[in-house]
Amino acid sequence: MNKIIETTFKVGSNKELSELICDYYSVCGIDDMVAKEAHIVYIDTNPKQVILASLYIRPIKTQLNFVEYLKNIDPTDLQKLLLLVSTYPEYSKLIEQANYSLTKVSAEIDFLLSETDGWIIYRYQLEKLLRITTKCSFTEAELFRKRRNAKHQDVFDKISEIKINNEKLTNFIKERMILNLTFHPDFKAAYILYRHLNK
C-alpha cells in the first residue's frame, strides 16, 4: 500500500505526472491541458499505474484520504474497492451512513442494491430500479436517470405517483441516493487496485 501515491498539481509543473494525466485522458499533448489543476492517485511502480485522475479549471482543495480509506477495506473485497474508486472523493459521505439500518423492500430490489449495502450508487442500479417499478424501456430508464441527475422536474412529476411499500418512489430514490447522483462503476481502476493489493 505504501506505493500508492495521491497528489494534486498544476498540469505542466511535473512532466512525468502530466504525461500520466495525458495518457489517462487520451489527450495528445500536455499543452492541451496546461493551466489546469490535476488530482491523481497512482501506484508508484515501473511503469506507474493510474488508479484515478481528475482535471479541474480552478485550484482544488481535495483532501488526500485515499490510502486512509483503503486501510479500512479488506484488500480482497473487490466490491468495496470498486465502491471506493467509483465514488472517490465523495466516498466519505458513504462512510458516514455505514451503520444506518435500511428497511427491506422486495427480493428483487434488495438484491439489486445488495452490493452497495442498500444504497443507490451506480447508474445501472437507478435505471434497473426505474425499469422494475415503472415497467419502462432501457432507453426511457436511461433518460429518466440522466434527467434526474440533472434535477429536471418533469422526471419527478412522471414518477411521483409510483409507490414502493407505500412510499413514493421519488422519496425512496432521494433517501437511498446518499450522494444525490449516480456513478459509473470504475471496474478498470478497481481491478488495478485489487491486483496491486493482492499480489
C-alpha positions as semicolon CSV with decimal commas, in nm:
position;residue;x (nm);y (nm);z (nm)
1;M;0,000;0,000;0,000
2;N;0,298;0,232;0,058
3;K;0,344;0,252;-0,319
4;I;0,005;0,418;-0,366
5;I;0,059;0,790;-0,413
6;E;-0,204;1,063;-0,416
7;T;-0,127;1,421;-0,509
8;T;-0,258;1,739;-0,666
9;F;-0,052;1,950;-0,904
10;K;-0,074;2,201;-1,187
11;V;-0,054;2,029;-1,524
12;G;0,284;2,109;-1,679
13;S;0,460;2,158;-1,345
14;N;0,561;1,791;-1,329
15;K;0,642;1,635;-1,666
16;E;0,606;1,270;-1,562
17;L;0,273;1,317;-1,381
18;S;0,144;1,545;-1,658
19;E;0,216;1,271;-1,912
20;L;0,029;1,022;-1,692
21;I;-0,272;1,255;-1,695
22;C;-0,246;1,288;-2,075
23;D;-0,240;0,909;-2,112
24;Y;-0,529;0,868;-1,869
25;Y;-0,747;1,111;-2,066
26;S;-0,607;1,001;-2,406
27;V;-0,502;1,358;-2,486
28;C;-0,218;1,407;-2,734
29;G;-0,017;1,675;-2,553
30;I;0,035;1,848;-2,223
31;D;-0,018;2,186;-2,394
32;D;-0,387;2,097;-2,432
33;M;-0,422;2,086;-2,054
34;V;-0,173;2,341;-1,920
35;A;-0,321;2,577;-1,658
36;K;-0,549;2,303;-1,532
37;E;-0,523;2,152;-1,186
38;A;-0,492;1,776;-1,162
39;H;-0,561;1,527;-0,887
40;I;-0,413;1,181;-0,928
41;V;-0,392;0,852;-0,740
42;Y;-0,138;0,610;-0,882
43;I;0,074;0,308;-0,800
44;D;0,441;0,404;-0,797
45;T;0,570;0,106;-0,993
46;N;0,761;0,093;-1,320
47;P;0,565;0,187;-1,521
48;K;0,335;0,391;-1,296
49;Q;-0,028;0,274;-1,296
50;V;-0,300;0,537;-1,265
51;I;-0,593;0,435;-1,047
52;L;-0,782;0,768;-1,056
53;A;-0,727;1,109;-1,210
54;S;-0,933;1,428;-1,229
55;L;-0,884;1,763;-1,400
56;Y;-1,010;2,098;-1,274
57;I;-1,005;2,450;-1,416
58;R;-0,963;2,618;-1,076
59;P;-0,731;2,527;-0,787
60;I;-0,879;2,238;-0,590
61;K;-0,892;2,164;-0,220
62;T;-0,915;1,787;-0,229
63;Q;-0,845;1,606;0,096
64;L;-0,582;1,341;0,034
65;N;-0,755;1,046;0,203
66;F;-0,743;0,760;-0,047
67;V;-0,484;0,550;0,139
68;E;-0,654;0,621;0,473
69;Y;-0,986;0,488;0,340
70;L;-0,804;0,190;0,191
71;K;-0,673;0,089;0,535
72;N;-1,030;0,010;0,643
73;I;-1,116;-0,208;0,343
74;D;-1,036;-0,578;0,315
75;P;-0,797;-0,589;0,014
76;T;-0,974;-0,899;-0,120
77;D;-1,318;-0,731;-0,115
78;L;-1,350;-0,627;-0,479
79;Q;-1,699;-0,478;-0,423
80;K;-1,571;-0,237;-0,157
81;L;-1,266;-0,144;-0,366
82;L;-1,498;-0,077;-0,660
83;L;-1,716;0,145;-0,441
84;L;-1,412;0,345;-0,327
85;V;-1,264;0,406;-0,672
86;S;-1,602;0,475;-0,832
87;T;-1,717;0,736;-0,580
88;Y;-1,390;0,894;-0,466
89;P;-1,356;1,175;-0,347
90;E;-1,726;1,162;-0,240
91;Y;-1,661;0,832;-0,061
92;S;-1,652;0,995;0,285
93;K;-2,027;1,059;0,266
94;L;-2,086;0,686;0,221
95;I;-1,881;0,602;0,531
96;E;-2,097;0,835;0,741
97;Q;-2,401;0,619;0,651
98;A;-2,231;0,283;0,707
99;N;-2,425;0,194;1,023
100;Y;-2,759;0,330;0,906
101;S;-3,014;0,049;0,900
102;L;-3,220;0,031;0,580
103;T;-3,554;-0,147;0,562
104;K;-3,612;-0,436;0,323
105;V;-3,818;-0,356;0,015
106;S;-3,862;-0,659;-0,209
107;A;-3,643;-0,952;-0,306
108;E;-3,568;-0,805;-0,649
109;I;-3,485;-0,452;-0,532
110;D;-3,294;-0,570;-0,224
111;F;-3,082;-0,795;-0,446
112;L;-3,021;-0,509;-0,692
113;L;-2,889;-0,284;-0,413
114;S;-2,715;-0,554;-0,206
115;E;-2,366;-0,487;-0,345
116;T;-2,385;-0,127;-0,216
117;D;-2,546;-0,215;0,120
118;G;-2,890;-0,097;0,008
119;W;-2,785;0,242;-0,131
120;I;-2,834;0,360;-0,490
121;I;-2,480;0,436;-0,605
122;Y;-2,437;0,317;-0,962
123;R;-2,614;0,436;-1,276
124;Y;-2,731;0,089;-1,370
125;Q;-2,893;0,045;-1,025
126;L;-3,112;0,351;-1,069
127;E;-3,201;0,253;-1,425
128;K;-3,291;-0,102;-1,323
129;L;-3,496;0,029;-1,029
130;L;-3,690;0,250;-1,270
131;R;-3,746;-0,041;-1,509
132;I;-3,870;-0,263;-1,224
133;T;-4,109;-0,005;-1,080
134;T;-4,232;0,177;-1,392
135;K;-4,204;-0,104;-1,650
136;C;-4,029;0,143;-1,882
137;S;-3,775;0,050;-2,150
138;F;-3,393;0,062;-2,120
139;T;-3,388;0,387;-2,321
140;E;-3,657;0,551;-2,108
141;A;-3,481;0,446;-1,786
142;E;-3,151;0,593;-1,908
143;L;-3,325;0,919;-2,000
144;F;-3,500;0,927;-1,660
145;R;-3,166;0,875;-1,487
146;K;-2,989;1,149;-1,683
147;R;-3,271;1,397;-1,631
148;R;-3,299;1,304;-1,263
149;N;-2,925;1,360;-1,211
150;A;-2,969;1,699;-1,379
151;K;-3,265;1,765;-1,143
152;H;-3,530;1,815;-1,413
153;Q;-3,875;1,843;-1,252
154;D;-4,053;1,652;-1,530
155;V;-3,887;1,329;-1,416
156;F;-4,018;1,371;-1,063
157;D;-4,366;1,456;-1,195
158;K;-4,374;1,148;-1,418
159;I;-4,291;0,903;-1,137
160;S;-4,447;1,090;-0,844
161;E;-4,748;0,856;-0,817
162;I;-4,550;0,531;-0,819
163;K;-4,504;0,367;-0,480
164;I;-4,275;0,107;-0,324
165;N;-4,403;-0,041;0,005
166;N;-4,644;0,252;0,049
167;E;-4,362;0,503;-0,001
168;K;-4,336;0,727;-0,306
169;L;-4,068;0,614;-0,550
170;T;-3,932;0,971;-0,558
171;N;-3,886;0,965;-0,179
172;F;-3,728;0,620;-0,191
173;I;-3,475;0,736;-0,452
174;K;-3,400;1,053;-0,257
175;E;-3,346;0,858;0,066
176;R;-3,130;0,586;-0,089
177;M;-2,917;0,810;-0,311
178;I;-2,674;0,942;-0,047
179;L;-2,455;1,132;-0,290
180;N;-2,752;1,276;-0,480
181;L;-2,621;1,145;-0,810
182;T;-2,520;0,812;-0,959
183;F;-2,178;0,690;-1,068
184;H;-2,041;0,464;-1,339
185;P;-1,864;0,171;-1,169
186;D;-1,492;0,201;-1,249
187;F;-1,407;-0,168;-1,294
188;K;-1,068;-0,095;-1,452
189;A;-0,949;0,112;-1,153
190;A;-1,085;-0,146;-0,908
191;Y;-0,905;-0,427;-1,091
192;I;-0,572;-0,236;-1,097
193;L;-0,603;-0,169;-0,724
194;Y;-0,716;-0,523;-0,641
195;R;-0,428;-0,675;-0,837
196;H;-0,176;-0,447;-0,665
197;L;-0,307;-0,519;-0,314
198;N;-0,325;-0,894;-0,363
199;K;-0,005;-0,980;-0,544
